[in-house]
Amino acid sequence: MDNRFSAQPASGNMISSDTVGLKDAGLPPFSDKELASFRHKAEKPLYVLMVFINVALIVTAIICIILAFYDFGPFTGEAGDWVGERILGGKPGADTHIEVLAILIMLPIILMAVVYLYYAQYRANSIRITEKNFPEIYQVVEDYSKRLGLTRVPKIYLTQENGLLNAFSAFILRRQYIVLLTDLFEVAYLEHHDLESMKFIIAHEMSHIRLRHATFSYQMSILFANYIPILSSALSRAREYSCDRVAQHLVGVSGVEPMLALIVGKHLYKKVDVEDYVNHCRETRGFFVFILNLLSTHPIMPKRIQALLKGSGSGRLLF
């Protein structure tokens, strides 16, 4: 079956590229001040804190490694054994300072190798969206790149992941790309012909690129601090809120329907009574709901949808 869509489609379930991007055409790029106003108020403070912790961890580790070469400090003796066994999971009697030095050197190299391996996987096993393959979606990406002030249009890949509804932005060194999963992509082409929801999802992922979340330097700046569970998940939730807000202003829709699709699937999300669901959201509270949100990298859906419906301000990170 031919998956290329012409400007004048031959069947009703295809989307004309003539109608895509008209609402966005000619609009000026967002200013830095506008983008800053879309960010969650806690995002930058949390990021600065994690950068500080990351640097402190690295400096402390280097100092302790140097001291250990002189048989002194917390990486030697019983303290060194405890760190090696309980924290690093090493064998008793191992040289803890050597293990820590190897981690400091090898972890960034492993990270780089992993991100390039994933990039190779998507290049090899995906359809790249271009001017000829799904040109309507490519036009959206091109228009949003201009409005977000991106210097280059990110590559966007379409792939199948066993029915998962998801999309994400990723990176290699000095370059970013977006992956859309097929089942989520189909909302724009098959049952509901819902290009607006697809545009919101794309805008959200492109916002991660514009706000520099999906960059190698950003991830390196918080690499070791990311292992602090509650703090790292709080920063991740703040980033999601920020990108939701940018996407709302970029697309001009609430973004609630794409979230509902993630909850009930691509076939049923149009049938959900939003008002009834919002009432349910207000009742979704309690200690274990708080703990669940606290440990989650994305805001739980009741909080996320309530933030989307507000249309401005910052979503709730905790309560």
C-alpha positions in Angstrom: 0.0 0.0 0.0 1.4 3.4 -1.0 1.9 5.6 2.1 2.5 8.8 0.2 -0.1 11.5 0.3 -0.6 13.9 -2.5 -1.7 17.5 -2.3 -5.2 16.5 -3.5 -6.0 13.1 -1.8 -8.0 10.5 -3.6 -9.8 9.2 -0.6 -11.6 10.8 2.4 -9.2 9.5 5.0 -6.2 11.3 3.6 -5.2 14.8 4.6 -4.5 17.5 2.1 -1.1 19.2 2.5 -2.7 22.4 1.2 -4.6 22.8 4.4 -1.6 22.1 6.7 0.3 25.0 8.2 -2.1 27.7 6.9 -2.9 28.8 10.4 0.7 28.9 11.4 2.1 30.5 8.2 3.6 34.0 8.5 3.5 34.0 12.3 6.8 35.4 13.8 9.1 33.2 15.9 8.6 33.1 19.6 10.8 35.6 21.5 13.1 34.4 24.2 10.8 36.3 26.7 7.8 34.4 25.5 9.5 31.0 25.7 10.7 31.9 29.2 7.1 32.6 30.2 6.0 29.2 29.0 8.5 27.4 31.2 7.4 25.8 34.4 8.5 28.1 37.2 10.4 25.3 39.0 12.2 24.1 35.9 15.3 26.4 35.9 15.8 26.4 39.7 15.7 22.6 39.7 18.0 22.4 36.8 20.5 24.8 38.4 20.4 22.7 41.6 21.0 19.5 39.7 23.9 21.0 37.8 25.4 22.2 41.1 25.0 18.7 42.6 26.4 17.1 39.5 29.5 19.3 39.6 29.8 18.7 43.4 29.6 15.0 43.0 32.3 15.0 40.3 34.7 17.3 42.2 34.2 15.3 45.4 34.8 12.1 43.6 38.0 13.4 42.0 39.3 14.7 45.4 38.6 11.4 47.1 40.3 9.5 44.2 43.4 11.6 44.6 43.4 11.1 48.4 43.0 7.4 47.9 46.2 7.2 45.9 47.9 8.4 49.1 46.0 5.7 51.1 43.7 8.3 52.7 40.1 9.3 52.6 36.6 7.7 52.2 37.6 5.4 49.3 40.1 3.5 51.5 39.9 1.1 54.4 36.5 0.0 55.7 34.8 3.1 54.4 36.1 2.3 50.9 34.9 -1.3 51.2 31.4 -0.1 52.3 31.2 2.4 49.3 32.4 -0.3 46.9 30.0 -3.0 48.1 26.9 -1.1 49.1 26.9 1.8 46.6 28.9 0.5 43.6 28.0 -3.1 44.0 31.6 -4.2 43.7 33.4 -7.1 45.2 35.0 -7.0 48.8 38.6 -5.8 48.7 38.3 -4.1 45.3 40.0 -0.7 44.8 37.0 1.6 45.2 38.8 4.7 43.9 39.8 2.8 40.7 36.1 1.8 40.2 34.9 5.4 40.7 37.6 6.7 38.3 36.4 4.2 35.7 32.8 5.3 36.2 33.7 9.0 35.8 35.6 8.2 32.5 33.4 5.5 31.0 29.9 6.6 31.8 29.9 9.6 29.4 31.5 7.4 26.7 28.9 4.7 27.2 26.1 7.3 27.1 27.5 8.6 23.8 27.7 5.1 22.4 24.2 4.3 23.5 22.6 7.4 21.9 24.4 6.7 18.6 23.2 3.1 18.7 19.6 4.2 19.2 20.0 6.7 16.4 21.3 4.0 14.1 18.4 1.7 15.1 15.7 4.3 14.2 17.5 5.3 10.9 17.6 1.6 9.9 14.1 0.5 11.0 11.9 3.6 10.5 10.4 5.6 7.7 11.8 9.1 7.7 9.1 11.8 7.2 10.1 14.0 4.3 8.6 16.3 1.6 7.5 13.1 -0.2 6.7 10.7 2.7 3.8 12.3 4.7 4.5 15.8 3.4 1.7 17.2 5.5 3.6 16.2 8.7 6.9 17.4 7.3 5.3 20.8 6.6 4.1 21.0 10.2 7.7 20.3 11.4 9.1 22.9 9.1 6.6 25.5 10.1 7.1 24.9 13.8 10.9 24.9 13.4 10.6 28.5 12.1 8.2 29.6 14.9 10.5 28.0 17.5 13.6 29.7 16.0 15.4 26.4 15.4 18.4 26.7 13.1 17.6 23.4 11.4 14.5 21.3 10.8 14.9 18.2 13.0 14.7 14.8 11.4 11.5 12.9 12.2 11.1 9.1 12.1 8.0 6.9 12.0 8.2 3.4 13.5 6.2 0.6 14.9 6.5 -0.4 18.6 3.9 -3.2 19.1 0.9 -0.9 19.6 2.5 1.6 22.0 1.1 5.1 21.9 4.1 7.4 22.3 6.5 9.9 20.8 9.8 11.3 22.0 12.6 13.6 21.1 16.2 12.3 21.2 19.7 13.4 20.4 23.2 12.6 19.2 26.1 15.0 19.5 25.0 18.4 18.2 21.8 17.1 16.6 18.3 16.2 17.6 15.6 14.1 16.1 12.0 13.0 16.8 10.5 9.5 16.8 6.7 9.0 16.3 5.2 5.6 16.9 2.8 4.4 14.3 -0.3 3.8 16.4 -0.2 7.4 17.7 0.5 8.7 14.2 -2.6 7.0 12.9 -5.0 9.4 14.7 -4.2 11.9 12.0 -4.9 9.6 9.1 -7.3 6.9 9.9 -10.2 6.8 12.4 -10.5 10.4 13.5 -8.5 12.4 10.9 -7.2 14.4 13.9 -4.3 16.4 12.7 -4.6 18.9 15.6 -3.7 16.2 18.1 -0.8 15.0 16.0 0.4 18.6 15.7 0.3 19.0 19.5 2.4 15.9 20.0 4.9 17.1 17.5 5.0 20.5 19.0 5.6 19.1 22.4 8.6 17.1 21.3 10.0 20.0 19.3 9.7 22.1 22.4 12.1 19.7 24.2 14.5 20.5 21.4 14.0 24.2 21.5 14.2 24.4 25.3 17.5 22.3 25.0 16.3 19.4 27.0 17.1 17.0 24.2 20.8 17.9 23.8 23.9 16.0 24.7 25.3 18.9 26.7 22.1 19.2 28.8 22.2 15.5 29.7 25.9 15.6 30.5 25.4 18.6 32.8 23.1 16.5 35.1 24.4 13.0 34.3 25.3 11.9 37.8 22.6 14.0 39.6 20.0 12.1 37.5 20.6 9.2 39.9 18.9 11.1 42.7 15.4 9.7 42.2 12.9 12.3 43.6 14.9 15.3 42.4 15.5 14.0 38.9 11.9 13.0 38.5 10.7 16.5 39.7 12.9 18.2 37.0 11.5 15.8 34.4 7.9 16.6 35.3 8.7 20.3 35.2 10.2 19.9 31.7 7.0 18.1 30.5 4.8 20.9 31.9 7.0 23.4 30.1 6.7 21.6 26.7 3.0 21.2 27.1 2.6 25.0 27.5 4.8 25.8 24.5 2.9 23.3 22.4 -0.4 24.9 23.4 0.7 28.3 22.2 2.3 26.9 19.1 -0.7 24.9 18.0 -3.5 26.9 19.5 -5.3 23.9 21.1 -5.7 22.7 24.7 -3.8 19.4 24.1 -6.3 17.5 26.2 -7.3 15.1 23.5 -3.8 13.7 22.8 -3.5 13.1 26.6 -6.8 11.2 26.6 -5.5 9.1 23.6 -2.6 8.1 25.8 -5.1 7.0 28.5 -7.8 5.1 26.6 -6.2 4.6 23.2 -6.6 5.9 19.7 -10.1 4.4 19.1 -11.9 5.7 22.2 -10.4 9.1 23.2 -12.9 11.1 21.1 -15.7 9.5 23.1 -14.5 10.6 26.5 -16.6 13.2 28.3 -13.9 15.8 29.2 -16.0 17.5 31.9 -16.7 14.2 33.7 -13.1 13.3 33.5 -12.0 16.6 35.0 -14.4 16.0 37.9 -12.7 12.7 38.3 -9.3 14.4 38.2 -10.3 16.6 41.2 -11.1 13.5 43.2 -7.9 11.8 42.3 -5.8 12.5 45.4 -4.4 10.9 48.5 -1.1 9.8 50.0 -0.3 7.0 47.5 -1.4 9.2 44.5 1.1 11.8 45.9 3.8 9.2 46.1 3.1 8.0 42.6 3.4 11.5 41.2 6.5 12.2 43.2 8.3 9.2 41.7 7.0 9.7 38.1 9.0 11.3 35.3 5.8 12.7 33.8 3.0 14.4 35.7 0.2 12.0 36.5 -2.6 12.5 34.0 -5.1 14.2 36.3 -2.5 16.9 37.2 -1.3 17.2 33.6 -4.8 17.6 32.1 -5.8 20.2 34.7 -2.7 22.2 33.9 -3.5 22.0 30.2 -7.1 23.2 30.9 -5.7 26.2 32.8 -3.9 27.4 29.6 -1.3 29.4 31.5 0.9 29.2 34.6 2.7 26.2 36.0 1.3 22.8 36.7 1.5 21.2 40.1 4.8 19.3 40.7 3.8 17.9 44.0 0.3 18.4 45.5 
